[in-house]
Amino acid sequence: MTPDVTKDELVARLVTRAMTVFLFDLLDRGFRMDPHAQDKLRDALSEVFGESVREASGAATE
């Protein structure tokens, strides 16, 4: 852990990352949602967290 990151910040980042992976997992499994809204959510999550989160969610479902 780097000295400029507090324990609370690290926990918040990990929880945010986990929730994002969970949301991508729901999207990948065909969660019942309007397809347009589903695409917008996926794009927004990718924009905020990058493709690494999308790749992580794909690996989690395999």
Helices and strands as residue ranges (DSSP letters): H 7-28, H 35-49, H 51-61
